[in-house]
Amino acid sequence: MIKVRHVLGISGGKDSAALAIYMKNKYPNLDIEYYTSDTGKELDETYQLIENLEIYLGKKITKINASVESNPFDHFIKIYGGYLPSSNARWCTKKLKLEPFEKFVGNDPVISYVGIRGDEEREGYISKKPNIQSIFPYRKNIWSEDVISKFLANSNIQLVNSLYGGLNMNAKTERANEIIHSPLSTTYNQQQKLNHLLDLGAKEFNAAVFKFLKNTNYPLSKEPNFPLIDNEDIIIRDDVFRILEESGVGVPAYYKEVDFEINGKSSTYARSRSGCFFCFYQQKIEWVWLYEQHPELFIQAMEYEKDGYTWIQDEPLSDLIKPERIKRIKEEYIKRTENKKSKMQSPYLLDILDDAETEGCASCFI
Ligand code: SF4
């Protein structure tokens, strides 16, 4: 029988770390391989988190490197002639995360567990190789978009109907029939149909999808059973923090809020995500955090800015750290956080840092 590998990538962020803990506790019989793609430019706090996790999991987390050199990012920046990655030219994710991951799994059928939470909208930047199937254990809908669009295609209505027919739906049978036979249209989209079926019964929906996959080439077609089809948990941000704290692994230290004061006003700042210390996705207040909390790393980030390339469009880091500029960034940040706090009532700085989690990629920031 073909062996299907189960893998889980640890990005260094809170969600994937908590997912590893969650999977170990909830599905101890799944033989999961843990891996991390090291760019060579992570914060020490990230390496610490990985060490803590290895102890908790009682397993090695495989470091997959994008190059034989100890510093994969530096290797590729030379190849790219000093051209810094940006949100429009994200060669770093491709070269340092996706390609090494695809090499790590080779042609083996693989189930890849991804820590996108139940309270997030994003699908993430995930591998599209046919031998890699992504599963989202935190969400009510554990399946990837491609699986759902095949399953709910109008051409499969009869097939889905017969798959549901074998399930014990009792009082829900009539409603299930009605939903299944409602074709997708301009007034009834895939998301609506998906929500209706999941609301009717997530376990039944998952059982039908699992049966549907049997006649495809998806890796799960090769598994005789899959315990996650019975999972009805929805894990949101509070749960992630709780899982990390209760396990003793702890929340990555870069999330810890640090006090600062400007013009007699006090506030706190932190970093909002994992990834390379110079990541171009960070906000200006996070660059200031880096400058003040890890000055040696900030200097290293500055050294990459040559030949007109800068991490932030139109603002070299040497300008960003001028005292007047830092003062303005902090003032603007305080204003923004006060505005948001009054609207959001959230205890998390992460909610305040705009778009901290919605931007970026599923490889680096989960
Ligand atoms: S963390 Fe940022 S800079 Fe590093 S690989 Fe990911 S997107 Fe690129």
Residues whose N, C-alpha, C, O or C-beta is under 5 A from the ligand:
A	BS01	SF4	C92 T93 L96 S274 G275 C276 C279 F280 C364
